């Protein structure tokens, strides 16, 4: 047994090995020895929600057949781009993703799946495959590993409570009894970790408000860096877990970008980092490395295209308004929340701060741990998370291979709030993000070549995605909303629970 291994999930504890090493035989042994008689396949469809296929294997041979050969599904019912005249797909389990289902009465094991075509090859049009292909290209062309983590912001809506009321728009890091749904967030964190998720922390967010007979309370869960496949699996898992806990208490959860005019919106920020041999390579001599700046430059060059996958509904652009923390201009800066890409604190002080804060501590800790990331602040909960991740990976590859990347990084760097009075000349040199889905769709078509250059994105997908965005016809929406508060409420309500 590997004594350095520290299991975090129930299956890792049982098998005494990390999930990355799970085999088909491991899954069969666990189900047999622990009398687990139900099996679930889970996978995301084109709408981004987790789907479910239930199995009750009748014997070991049946179980082995399911785990070996997967099952058939109707691809045309899962993805818009698949023709129902030839729509059969295989779903094949990924053993490394297995976890004990936390919500079933009978012991049940769940496994994430991937899609294969009739000829036994991966479905190249599946968003999951596109992300994997983009990542393979980054590794091949640059030699780096790429890790990412999400900040999942969401609102919980429940009955109005007059006892220990939270302060409007002052909910940041509030604690019970002022944060009413802290217990749901904590339960979700614990369950997510037991299912394999890697969590950094959770907290209440700024947004707290009361309207009609409801309390709307904003929260956030932030993950730890993982390679793209697991990062997205665990993001989808977190959304499912939150839905399940809220359903139990007859509450509503929403990651819609805008819930109410004048109140804080919810984003889905993504942090990224480069690694080699499991070492963070974002810093060099305590400063942001040239390759980290090249990654930022790639994102700067592709930011308008990335909104097509990260901001996919009209209310996305009600959140992206000038002068607030959500970005509207293509720029980056250190610890700058008005910028599109923020370089947050990365534990670069090289000081043992815990020892300084606790003078009685006799043991010294290493002060050389590097956690530096860069944060893409544009997306929201409407994102197609697989395609967004694929786009960010492609942008990183683009920047790392672009000859003038460092020049572009210099041109788009900002050192202060871009809306401050003494920064207006700099503001005039910066490009603006799209202001609506129509604009985003057109920019996707105009810049299709930058997405297609490494082979992961195909023209058919880009054209289809752009067509759907343009069809939303929201290019005059902001003007209409300034004159019609009732229309604002209708638009917000339409998209609040659709993701």
Phi, psi and omega in degrees: 000141178280106185287346177276349181283131179241101182294144178241336181253166179299319181290321176297323178296317181293314186273346181053046174206154178292152183303327181300342182256005180298139177241171176301317180297324177300315181297316180297317181296317180298313181295322181288312186287336183249016176052046175267111189256357181239144182225135177242135165263134177233142180198155180268135173269190181295341179273358177084358180266148179290132175260169186217135173230119184267142173230146170231081184303133184278337178198180184295323179296318178297316179299315180297323178296317179298314183289336181272315189253353182068211180208164176276145171220164179271102182295330182291336177275347180260326185228133182297328189279357182263128182285133181289352177286340178208074195246357182296135173229158169261140167253125185243127184289147176254101190303327183295347183260005186295143177207159176281126181295123186277355188242000181269146178291318177268145177306126185221137177254134179245147179221134171287152183233164172235163187257138174233154181270179182300332181268010175081023177244156179303142178288106188290341179270356179288133180307323179299317180292320180301318178297316180296320179296317178300320181291319177300320180294320178300313181298317183293320186274336187239340183079004181265153159268154184232122177243153182214159175214153181250153166250106184267108176262143182203158173252143167249131179251130179212181182296145179297137182230121184274355181268128182051057180294139173287156179275132182308123176061026178230037186269003186300118178060027175295152180242156172303143011273359181284330173265109188285332188248026174303321184295327178290317179299316181293320177297319180295320179298312181297315181295319180299317179295319179295338178267002176112351180292150178250109189250135175275306178190174172223154177196164172283150182252182187302317192291112170220126176201161180240135176212137185054237181252022186241150166257132172248121185232128186262140179224170178215140169240127177246138185264175171263156183297135174218164173294154194308316184303309182289326178301318181283319175307312187286332173295313178297321179297318180298319180295319178296315181298317178298317178300317184294316179294321179293323177299320180301328182255013179057045176248164176250134174243140182214135172253025178301143183296332180217126181259324185205140178301134177083359179247158183303134174273172179249129177254174172227076183289145177241127172262148182223152174209151175263143177224152166223131182051043177064021177246131178296126183245026181279344181240152174219118184055039177081359180243160176303127184289162177299321180291327174296320178291329176294320176301314178301318180298320177299320177291320177302317183289335184248007188302317182295327178291322184295335177298335180299330181258339185259345184218084198253004180229159183304324182288349173303323188270357168280338176277325184273079181236147184299146172090355178249183184287339176284135186285154174227344180242152184272098182200171179216160180191167178280124174054028187255107183279358173269354183267157179291318173243126179250137173260101185281172173306140184230025180057052183258008186289337185059028177243145176278084186294327179296321179290323177296323181281340183232081187302336181280352179291127183263338181268138177265139177259152176296134179256021186254008179290127181253124178237022188296133174229172164238144191244123176267113194259006187279316193294168175219184186294351176279356187300143162280098195294328177293313182290326175297313177300318178299320179294319179294320177296317177298319178297321178296315178298318178303311180294320181291340181248003184271124185301322185258026186299316183292328176295316178296321177300318179296319183292330185259005179283137175233143186255356180207181177302123187291346181263005178292153188300326183270014182239016186291327178296318178295320182302324182293341181270352185265144176279149178267150172289162172305151182251001180195169180297323178300313179299316180297318179298318179294320179292327176298318178292321181293327185250025184302329184296325182290331176283324186278350193297334182253007170091352182284317181269135180253150182304323183298318179293315181299315180297318180295316181295316180296319179300317180294322178294314182295326180294343178290340170051049184254019187290344176249012188297314183301321178294318180296321185291330180294342182253356190214094181293329179295322178295322177304311182298323180293316181294315180299315181297324181299321187255003186294321189243020188266354188256000000 
